[in-house]
C-alpha cells in the first residue's frame, strides 16, 4: 500500500473543512486515483468546484503539487504516487 499525505490550502481547505488528510492507495496509484478518492470522501462540492472524476485535470483555478513540483511539470493526473509523497491541493488565488 502507498500512504500519501494531502494538504489543502485556500478555498479547498474551506471546502473540506480540514487542513490535511492521509490516504492509503494501492501500489502504483496515480494522482487521478487519489483525486477520485478525495472526491468520494468530500462529494458533490469537491466534484463541482475542484475535480470531476474522469476528467484530465483539476478544474481551472486550482493547482496540485507532488513533493513541491507542479503536476504540469510532471505527468499531470497520471503522475505516479509513491509511499510518503506529499500532495498539496490549492486554489491559484487566495483572496485576502
C-alpha positions in Angstrom: 0.0 0.0 0.0 1.0 3.6 -0.7 0.4 6.2 2.0 0.1 9.8 0.8 -0.3 13.0 2.8 -2.6 15.6 1.3 -2.6 19.2 2.4 -5.5 21.6 1.4 -4.9 25.3 1.1 -7.1 28.3 0.4 -10.6 27.6 -1.0 -10.1 23.8 -0.8 -9.3 24.0 2.9 -12.6 25.9 3.4 -14.5 23.4 1.2 -13.1 20.3 3.1 -13.1 22.0 6.5 -9.7 20.3 7.0 -6.1 21.3 6.6 -4.9 17.8 5.6 -5.7 14.1 5.2 -3.8 11.0 4.8 -4.9 8.4 2.2 -3.9 4.8 1.6 -3.8 3.8 -2.1 -2.9 0.7 -4.0 0.7 0.5 -5.1 1.5 2.2 -8.4 -1.5 4.5 -7.9 -1.7 7.8 -9.8 -2.7 11.2 -8.9 -6.1 10.6 -10.6 -6.7 7.6 -8.2 -6.0 10.0 -5.3 -8.3 12.7 -6.6 -11.1 10.1 -7.2 -10.7 9.0 -3.6 -10.9 12.6 -2.3 -14.0 13.2 -4.5 -15.5 10.1 -2.9 -14.9 11.5 0.6 -15.9 15.1 0.1 -18.6 14.5 -2.5 -20.5 17.0 -4.7 -18.9 20.2 -3.6 -15.4 18.9 -4.4 -16.6 17.4 -7.7 -18.4 20.6 -8.7 -15.6 23.0 -7.9 -12.3 21.2 -7.9 -12.1 17.8 -9.7 -14.6 15.7 -11.6 -13.6 12.0 -11.8 -12.9 11.0 -15.4 -11.6 14.4 -16.4 -8.0 15.0 -17.5 -7.1 17.7 -14.9 -8.3 19.6 -11.9 -10.7 22.5 -12.8 -9.4 25.9 -13.8 -8.2 27.9 -10.9 -6.7 25.0 -9.0 -3.2 23.5 -8.9 -1.7 20.4 -7.5 1.9 19.8 -6.4 3.5 16.5 -5.6 6.6 16.9 -3.3 6.7 20.6 -4.2 6.6 20.1 -8.0 3.6 21.3 -10.0 1.9 18.4 -11.7 2.1 20.3 -15.0 5.9 19.7 -14.8 5.3 16.0 -14.1 2.7 13.8 -15.8 -0.4 15.7 -14.7 -3.1 13.5 -13.1 -1.2 10.5 -14.5 1.7 11.2 -12.1 2.5 8.1 -10.2 2.5 8.4 -6.4 4.9 6.8 -4.0 4.7 5.9 -0.4 5.4 9.1 1.7 4.6 11.6 -1.1 3.2 15.0 0.0 0.4 16.3 -2.2 -0.9 19.9 -2.0 -4.2 21.0 -3.5 -4.7 24.7 -3.7 -6.5 27.4 -5.5 -4.4 29.7 -7.7 -5.7 32.8 -5.9 -6.4 33.0 -2.3 -8.1 36.3 -1.5 -7.1 38.3 1.5 
